[in-house]
Amino acid sequence: MPNLDNQKNRLTSSEITSLWAQYIQDTMSVCISEYVLAKVKDSEVYSLFEFTLELAEKHLHVLRDIFKAEKLDLPIGFTDKGVNLDAPPF
């Protein structure tokens, strides 16, 4: 029987898929939050989206560390090119 104590546990494909999806969702959340913060006038809504942006950026930092540790390529998520902060609010 092999000694599993010395072997690194690899992520399963479903775990990688979940991390990948979370990365995409968090990059989208950053774009949406930055747009709302550029447009919103209500201070309570502004505070909510400030928190949302901060949380998404923290998630992305952790996710990048996991992908790097697992020697996996980063997903191509949403970027600042995916949102026009000058677009009028709807």
N, C-alpha and C positions, 0 to 999 in steps of 0.2 A: 504494500500500500504506500503511495507517494506521501511525502511529508509536505502537507499543504501550508504549514506554518511559515515556511520560508518563501512561498510563492505569492506574488502580488495578485490580489483579486482584481480581475479586469471587469470593466463595465459590460453589461449585457447590451444587446442591440436595442432593446426596448428602453433601457436607461439612457442610452445615447440619444435615442429619438426624443425622449422627454426633455433632455437637456437642450437639444437642438431647437425644439419647439419653444421652450422657455426663452432661449436666446433671441429668437425671432420676435416673440411677443414683447420682450423687454426693449429691444431696439425700436419697435413700433411705438411703445409707450413713451420712450424718450422723445421721439419726433412729435407725437401728439401733445405731450406735456409742454414742450418748448413752444409749439404753436399757440396753445391756449394761454400760456404765460405771456406771450407777446401781445395777446388781444384782450384778455379778460380784464374787466374793471372792478368786479366784485372781490373784495379782500378775502372773503371766506373761500371762494372758489380758487382764488390765487394761491392761498395757503395749502389747499388740498392738492393742487397740481404741483406745487413746490415739493411737497412730501412725496407725491407719486414719482416725480423726476428723480429725487434723491434715492428712493427705494429701487427704482429700475437701474440706476447707475451702480448701486451697490451689488445688485443681482448680477449685472454684467461683469463686474470685476471678479466675483466669485466664479461665474461660469467660465470666464477666460482662463482663470487659474486651473479649473478642472480640465478644460480642453487641452491646455498646455501640459499638465501633469500626465494626461492620458495619451499625449502625442497625437492629438486629433486636430485636424484643420478647423479653424473657426468657421461657423456658418456665415454666409453673406446675408447680413441682416439689413434693416433699414438704416439709412445714413442721413446726414444733413441735406443731402441732395434730394431726399425723398419728401421734403416738406418745404413749402415756400412760405416763410414767415411774413412776407409782405402781402400774401393773398388776403383779400377782404374776408372778414368773418361772415358766416352765413346766417 
